């Protein structure tokens, strides 16, 4: 990662650190490298804690790099219907992780994704970073267009919390 960030600095390309494969898996799909396509990061305290510790170490190691724009905390969490019951755990995870990260790094943007391939905005019922208010709503537009009709639910969250949308 250090070499990649050095390259980014040389060519002035901002980097967003992305947790695409959390310890234990977060999406219940093969794309997160989970052992059995179950979101163990939400059901096993050890996997959850390891994910948080990893983010803390990344923030300590790379938080002073000017080229790091922010941290995408969890890529496509809880993406299949039989895992949706874990959405409250996703909200709790974000709250705990952000509180711990902000003790280390107060300046970087935090990119937050909802469930179902980052298209479900149900958990965005609060300001997840109230002290620093430096977070971004992230979505993936698989099969959708970047038109207002398809972005409407994201625009509502964006306006409610005064945060940008990252597609």
N, C-alpha and C positions, 0 to 999 in steps of 0.2 A: 504494500500500500504506500509506503514511503516513496518508492521509486515512481509510482504513478502520480502521486501528488507533486513530486519534483517536476515531472514532465508537464503536469497541468500548470504549475507556476511558470515554467519556461515559456509555454505557449499561451498563457493567460486564459485558460479554460477552467471555469469554476467546477468544483466537484461536489457532489452530494453523496455522502456515505449512506448506503442502503443496506438494511438488514434483510436480505433476500431469503436467507435460510437460517432461521433462529434455531438455537439448540432445542431439539425435540420436535421441531416442525410447528408451523403456525397456520397453515392453510387447509390441511387435510387433503392435499393434492401432491403428486410427485414433484412439482416444481420447487418445493421447499426442502427437498432432500430428507424429509422425515422418514423414519424407518418403516412405517406401516401405513402411511397416508392418514394419520390421525394427528390432530393438533395438540400434541403433548405439552407444548409450551404453556397451554392454558389449563392443563389438567394435572401437571406434575410440578410441584413447587421447585424442585431442583432445576428443571429446564427453564422455568421462569426466572429464577435467581441467576442462572448462568447467562441468560440473555441480558439481564440488567447489568451484571458484572462486565460483560463484554462491551456494552455501550459505555459504561463508566471508563473502562480502559481506553476505548477509542477516543472519548472526549479528553481524557488526560493526555493521550499521546498526540492527538492531532488538533485539539481545540485551539491551539495558537497559530495554526496554519491559515494565512489569509485567504488561500485559494479554496478552502472548505466553506461552501455556502451554507451547508446545514446537514442535518441528519434525518434520513427517512427511516423512522423508527421500526417499522414492521411492514414488509411488502405483502400485499394481498392476504391479510389475515382472515381466517374463518370464511373460506370461499365456497363451501358446499352446504346445502340446506340442512343436512343432518348435524351440522355443527353450530347452527345459529343460536342455539340455547346458550352458547358461550359468549355471546356479545357483551353481557355485563362484565365478564372477565376481561374482555378487550378494553373496555372503558377503565376498569380498575388497574389494569396493567399500564395503560398510558398515564394515569394519574401518578402511580408509584414511580414509574420510570422517569417521568418528567421532573418530579420532585427531587429525585436523586441526581439526575443529570444537571439540574440547575445549581446544585451545590458545587459542581465542577466547572460548568460552562454556562455563562449567562448570555452570551452574545450570538450564538448560532441559531438559525431558524430550525424549527422542528416540523418535519413533514409527517402528517398523520393520515392514515388510510382507514377507511371503514371496511366492513365485511363485504363478502360477495364480490371478489375481484376489485375491491376498492370502489364499489358503486353504491353501497348501502350507507346512507348518512345518518341512520337512526341513532348512533351513539353520540353525535355531535350536538348534544343538548346542554353543553357547558363550555366555558372557556378553559381549555386544558392547560393553559400557561398564563394564569391570571396575573402573576407578579411581573412578568416580562412581556407578555402578550406578543410573542414572536413565533407564531406557528402558522402552518399552511395546510389547507385542506387539499388532499391529493386524490385524484381519481384516474382511472384507466377507462378509456372510451372504446372498449371492444364492441364493435357492431353498432356504435352510435356515431353521430356527427357532432361537430363542435358548434351546433346551432343552439339558440336559446331554448328551444323546446326540449332538447336533450340535456341541457345543462341546468335547467330550471331548479331542480332540487339542490344542486350544488351552489347555485347563485343565492338561494335563500339562506343556506348556512353561511356562506361567505358574507353576506350582508348582515346577518344576525350578529355574528361575532367579529365583523370587520377584519377578516383574514383573506388573503389571496387564495386562488385556486391554482393548483399545479396539475396539468394534464400530461 
